[in-house]
């Protein structure tokens, strides 16, 4: 079951609100003698999280199916980057990471109990069944908090981001579980930033269209850091951008702050031209641009010093100089202790 994005908490309706966890969405199937962890696109997760497989097999009762999120919790909050490291082909590497930084599973819905489907039951009833399944089982299995109080949900939206969470989810109390449909609401902050446009990637259709713009911000040392991308363009606009950006490609590598990343030794890093485990063989080569253009984008969440998701292009800013695009323009999020999220301090009903 999926969610559609909104920027405001709905003012009406019988809704259950939950924190939005920033991890790997997963469904756990507990059979009579074994357990299977499946990703949202139906890939097996068990080999990447062996510690979860064994612990959940021990904790969960037979015949249940639980929907939730795999996360890695640290004293500083959720660590999505540490999750990405788990997608490694070497079992020895995965086993080492499982011991050093073990993962947790946060359950937020139930699809089956006692071997029988409950997907057609209303969300409120499924929540009660989930509480009976997960309450008091203990780490690494957690039950996500829930509230019907909009004021509590608004506080969660403000505070929990400081622990690495990603917003608030709203679910209709009478809603059955509908796979593949966007019947929930995903509420996130909407923020804007003025960013340097330092390069671009071609669209998958070929060199007749721009796929995404590579964005940067200057840090306190005056170094231009790669912040993320924006790719929210129509096909017509993508084709227009080819001509619009063409003058900026001339002598672009001369004195370019990311020039070294265009070299072969840059491969395998998180630099603009590097491969990641998420890229699945995609061409992530990039074209540098002279550092002259600034654009304003909308973003929802930071992961460290980068946008967690692709930003939305809003407009060009010809009135802004690239050197004025700095990290200090971004909103500072106050740290929030993850443990408090599961305590009575954060609950509401």
C-alpha positions as CSV (number, residue, x, y, z in Angstrom):
1,X,0.0,0.0,0.0
2,X,1.4,3.3,-1.1
3,X,1.1,7.0,-0.2
4,X,0.6,10.2,-2.1
5,X,2.5,13.4,-1.1
6,X,0.9,16.4,0.5
7,X,2.4,19.3,2.5
8,X,-0.4,19.8,5.0
9,X,-2.0,17.6,7.7
10,X,-5.6,17.1,6.7
11,X,-8.0,19.1,8.9
12,X,-10.9,16.6,8.7
13,X,-11.5,12.8,8.4
14,X,-11.1,9.8,10.7
15,X,-7.4,9.4,10.4
16,X,-4.6,7.5,12.1
17,X,-1.2,9.3,12.0
18,X,2.1,7.6,12.2
19,X,5.8,8.8,11.9
20,X,7.2,8.1,8.4
21,X,10.4,6.0,8.8
22,X,13.3,6.6,6.4
23,X,14.6,3.1,5.6
24,X,13.8,0.1,3.4
25,X,10.2,-0.7,3.1
26,X,9.7,-4.5,3.7
27,X,7.1,-7.1,4.4
28,X,7.9,-10.0,6.7
29,X,6.3,-13.4,6.2
30,X,6.4,-15.7,9.2
31,X,5.6,-19.3,8.2
32,X,5.5,-22.4,10.3
33,X,9.2,-23.0,10.3
34,X,10.9,-20.1,8.5
35,X,10.6,-16.4,7.8
36,X,11.0,-14.3,4.6
37,X,11.8,-10.6,4.3
38,X,10.7,-9.1,1.0
39,X,11.4,-5.7,-0.4
40,X,8.7,-3.5,-2.0
41,X,9.6,-4.7,-5.4
42,X,9.4,-8.4,-4.3
43,X,13.2,-8.9,-3.9
44,X,14.4,-11.0,-1.0
45,X,16.1,-9.0,1.8
46,X,17.1,-11.9,4.1
47,X,20.7,-12.2,2.8
48,X,21.3,-8.6,3.5
49,X,19.9,-8.6,7.0
50,X,20.7,-12.0,8.5
51,X,20.4,-10.7,12.0
52,X,16.9,-9.6,11.4
53,X,15.9,-12.9,9.8
54,X,17.0,-14.8,12.9
55,X,15.6,-12.4,15.5
56,X,12.2,-12.0,13.8
57,X,11.9,-15.8,13.3
58,X,12.3,-16.1,17.1
59,X,10.0,-13.2,18.0
60,X,7.0,-13.3,15.6
61,X,4.2,-15.9,15.9
62,X,3.5,-18.3,13.1
63,X,1.2,-17.3,10.3
64,X,1.6,-13.6,10.4
65,X,2.5,-11.1,7.7
66,X,3.8,-7.7,8.9
67,X,4.4,-4.5,6.8
68,X,7.1,-2.1,8.0
69,X,10.5,-0.5,7.6
70,X,14.0,-1.8,8.0
71,X,16.1,0.9,9.7
72,X,19.4,1.4,11.3
73,X,19.3,3.3,14.6
74,X,22.2,5.2,16.1
75,X,22.6,7.7,18.9
76,X,22.5,10.4,16.2
77,X,19.3,9.1,14.6
78,X,18.5,6.9,11.6
79,X,21.4,6.1,9.3
80,X,20.1,5.5,5.7
81,X,23.7,5.5,4.3
82,X,24.5,2.5,6.6
83,X,21.5,0.7,5.2
84,X,22.8,1.2,1.7
85,X,26.1,-0.5,2.6
86,X,24.2,-3.7,3.3
87,X,23.4,-4.1,-0.4
88,X,26.7,-5.8,-0.9
89,X,27.4,-9.0,-2.9
90,X,29.8,-10.4,-0.4
91,X,28.2,-12.4,2.4
92,X,31.2,-11.9,4.6
93,X,30.9,-8.1,4.3
94,X,27.2,-8.2,5.1
95,X,27.8,-10.4,8.2
96,X,30.5,-8.0,9.4
97,X,28.2,-5.0,9.1
98,X,25.3,-6.9,10.7
99,X,27.4,-7.3,13.9
100,X,28.9,-3.8,13.9
101,X,25.7,-1.9,13.0
102,X,22.6,-4.2,13.4
103,X,19.4,-3.3,11.8
104,X,15.9,-3.0,13.3
105,X,12.4,-3.5,12.0
106,X,9.6,-1.1,12.7
107,X,6.1,-2.6,12.1
108,X,3.3,-0.3,11.0
109,X,0.7,-2.7,9.5
110,X,-0.4,-6.3,9.5
111,X,-1.6,-8.3,6.5
112,X,-2.2,-11.7,8.1
113,X,-2.7,-13.1,11.5
114,X,-2.8,-16.8,12.4
115,X,-2.5,-17.8,8.8
116,X,-5.5,-15.8,7.7
117,X,-5.5,-12.6,5.7
118,X,-6.8,-9.4,7.4
119,X,-6.2,-7.1,4.4
120,X,-9.9,-6.4,4.0
121,X,-10.3,-5.3,7.6
122,X,-10.3,-1.6,8.4
123,X,-7.0,0.1,9.3
124,X,-8.2,0.8,12.9
125,X,-8.9,-2.9,13.5
126,X,-5.6,-4.0,11.8
127,X,-3.8,-1.6,14.2
128,X,-5.3,-3.3,17.2
129,X,-4.2,-6.6,15.9
130,X,-0.7,-5.3,15.2
131,X,-0.5,-4.0,18.8
132,X,-1.4,-7.5,20.1
133,X,1.3,-9.0,17.9
134,X,4.2,-6.7,18.6
135,X,3.7,-5.1,22.0
136,X,6.4,-6.0,24.5
137,X,8.4,-8.2,22.0
138,X,11.4,-5.9,22.2
139,X,14.3,-5.0,19.9
140,X,15.1,-5.3,17.1
141,X,11.3,-5.4,16.6
142,X,9.5,-2.1,17.2
143,X,5.8,-1.0,17.0
144,X,5.5,2.4,15.4
145,X,3.6,5.0,17.4
146,X,0.1,6.1,16.3
147,X,-2.2,8.9,17.2
148,X,-5.6,10.3,16.1
149,X,-4.7,13.8,17.5
150,X,-3.7,16.2,14.8
151,X,-1.8,18.4,17.2
152,X,0.3,15.5,18.2
153,X,0.9,14.6,14.5
154,X,1.9,18.2,13.8
155,X,4.4,18.0,16.7
156,X,5.8,14.8,15.3
157,X,6.2,16.5,11.9
158,X,8.3,19.2,13.5
159,X,10.3,17.2,16.0
160,X,11.0,13.7,14.6
161,X,12.9,14.9,11.6
162,X,15.7,15.7,14.1
163,X,16.0,11.9,14.6
164,X,16.2,11.2,10.9
165,X,12.6,10.5,10.2
166,X,10.9,11.6,7.0
167,X,7.5,13.1,7.8
168,X,4.1,11.8,8.9
169,X,1.8,9.2,7.3
170,X,-2.0,9.6,7.5
171,X,-4.2,6.5,7.1
172,X,-8.0,6.3,6.9
173,X,-9.3,4.4,10.0
174,X,-11.8,2.6,7.8
175,X,-9.4,1.9,4.9
176,X,-8.6,-1.7,4.0
177,X,-5.1,-2.7,2.9
178,X,-5.0,-2.0,-0.9
179,X,-1.7,-3.2,-2.4
180,X,-0.1,-0.9,-5.1
181,X,-2.7,1.9,-4.5
182,X,-1.8,5.4,-3.1
183,X,-4.5,5.5,-0.5
184,X,-2.4,6.9,2.3
185,X,-1.1,10.4,2.7
186,X,2.5,11.3,3.1
187,X,3.0,14.6,4.8
188,X,6.4,16.3,4.4
189,X,7.9,19.7,4.9
190,X,8.4,21.8,1.9
191,X,11.6,23.9,1.9
192,X,13.4,25.9,-0.8
193,X,17.1,26.5,-1.5
194,X,19.0,28.4,-4.1
195,X,21.6,26.1,-5.6
196,X,24.5,26.2,-8.0
197,X,23.9,24.3,-11.2
198,X,27.3,22.6,-11.8
199,X,26.5,20.0,-14.4
200,X,23.8,17.7,-15.8
201,X,23.1,14.2,-16.9
202,X,21.6,13.2,-20.2
203,X,18.1,11.8,-20.3
204,X,17.7,8.0,-20.8
205,X,16.2,8.8,-24.3
206,X,19.6,10.1,-25.5
207,X,21.5,13.3,-26.0
208,X,18.4,15.2,-27.2
209,X,17.2,15.8,-23.7
210,X,18.5,16.6,-20.2
211,X,17.8,14.1,-17.5
212,X,18.7,16.0,-14.4
213,X,20.7,19.0,-13.2
214,X,23.5,18.5,-10.7
215,X,23.2,20.9,-7.7
216,X,25.8,22.2,-5.3
217,X,26.3,24.5,-2.3
218,X,29.4,26.1,-0.9
219,X,30.5,25.0,2.6
220,X,32.2,27.1,5.3
221,X,35.6,26.5,3.6
222,X,34.3,27.8,0.3
223,X,34.3,24.3,-1.3
224,X,31.4,23.5,-3.7
225,X,29.8,20.3,-2.4
226,X,27.5,18.0,-4.4
227,X,24.1,18.4,-2.9
228,X,21.8,16.3,-5.1
229,X,19.8,16.6,-8.3
230,X,16.6,18.1,-9.7
231,X,14.8,16.2,-12.5
232,X,11.3,17.5,-12.4
233,X,11.0,18.6,-16.1
234,X,8.6,17.9,-18.9
235,X,10.0,16.3,-22.0
236,X,9.6,19.5,-23.9
237,X,11.6,21.4,-21.2
238,X,14.3,18.7,-21.2
239,X,14.8,19.3,-24.9
240,X,14.9,23.0,-24.5
241,X,17.5,22.7,-21.7
242,X,20.0,21.1,-24.2
243,X,20.2,24.3,-26.2
244,X,19.9,26.6,-23.1
245,X,22.8,24.9,-21.3
246,X,25.0,24.5,-24.4
247,X,27.0,27.8,-24.0
248,X,27.8,26.7,-20.4
249,X,29.5,23.5,-21.6
250,X,32.2,25.4,-23.4
251,X,35.5,25.1,-21.5
252,X,33.4,23.9,-18.5
253,X,36.2,21.7,-17.1
254,X,38.6,24.5,-16.9
255,X,38.9,25.4,-13.2
256,X,35.7,23.4,-12.5
257,X,35.6,22.5,-8.7
258,X,34.4,19.0,-9.6
259,X,36.9,18.5,-12.5
260,X,38.7,15.6,-10.8
261,X,35.4,13.7,-10.6
262,X,35.3,13.5,-14.4
263,X,38.4,11.3,-14.3
264,X,38.2,7.5,-14.2
265,X,39.6,7.3,-10.6
266,X,36.4,9.1,-9.5
267,X,34.3,6.0,-10.3
268,X,32.9,4.1,-7.3
269,X,32.5,7.2,-5.1
270,X,29.5,9.3,-4.3
271,X,30.7,11.9,-6.6
272,X,28.5,13.0,-9.6
273,X,30.1,10.5,-12.0
274,X,30.3,7.6,-9.5
275,X,28.3,4.4,-9.3
276,X,26.2,3.5,-6.3
277,X,24.6,0.2,-5.3
278,X,21.3,1.8,-6.2
279,X,22.3,2.6,-9.8
280,X,22.0,-1.0,-10.9
281,X,24.4,-0.4,-13.9
282,X,22.7,2.9,-15.0
283,X,24.9,5.4,-16.8
284,X,25.7,8.1,-14.2
285,X,28.2,9.9,-16.3
286,X,27.8,13.7,-16.3
287,X,28.5,16.8,-18.2
288,X,30.1,19.7,-16.4
289,X,28.8,23.3,-16.7
290,X,30.6,26.5,-16.0
291,X,29.7,27.8,-12.5
292,X,27.4,30.6,-13.6
293,X,23.8,29.5,-13.2
294,X,21.7,29.4,-10.0
295,X,18.3,27.8,-9.6
296,X,15.7,27.6,-6.8
297,X,14.5,24.2,-5.9
298,X,12.0,22.7,-3.4
299,X,13.2,19.9,-1.2
300,X,11.8,18.0,1.8
301,X,14.6,16.3,3.7
302,X,18.3,16.3,4.2
303,X,20.4,13.2,4.7
304,X,23.7,14.5,6.1
305,X,24.8,17.2,3.7
306,X,22.8,16.1,0.7
307,X,19.1,16.1,-0.4
308,X,17.6,12.7,0.6
309,X,15.4,12.8,-2.5
310,X,15.5,14.6,-5.9
311,X,14.6,18.2,-5.5
312,X,11.8,19.9,-7.5
313,X,12.9,22.7,-9.9
314,X,11.1,26.0,-9.3
315,X,12.8,28.7,-11.3
316,X,16.1,30.1,-12.4
317,X,17.6,32.8,-10.2
318,X,19.6,35.2,-12.5
319,X,19.7,37.7,-9.6
320,X,21.8,35.3,-7.5
321,X,25.5,34.8,-7.7
322,X,26.8,31.2,-7.4
323,X,29.2,32.1,-4.5
324,X,26.2,33.2,-2.5
325,X,24.6,29.7,-2.5
326,X,25.8,28.3,0.8
327,X,24.7,25.7,3.3
328,X,24.0,28.4,5.9
329,X,20.7,29.2,4.0
330,X,19.2,25.8,5.0
331,X,17.0,25.4,7.9
332,X,18.8,23.8,10.9
333,X,16.8,20.8,12.3
334,X,17.1,20.2,16.1
335,X,18.3,16.8,17.1
336,X,15.6,14.5,18.6
337,X,16.4,11.3,20.5
338,X,15.1,8.2,18.7
339,X,14.3,6.4,22.0
340,X,11.8,9.1,22.8
341,X,9.8,8.2,19.7
342,X,8.8,4.9,21.3
343,X,8.2,6.3,24.8
344,X,5.1,7.7,26.3
345,X,6.5,11.2,25.7
346,X,5.7,10.9,22.0
347,X,2.4,9.0,22.2
348,X,-1.0,10.4,21.7
349,X,-4.4,8.9,21.0
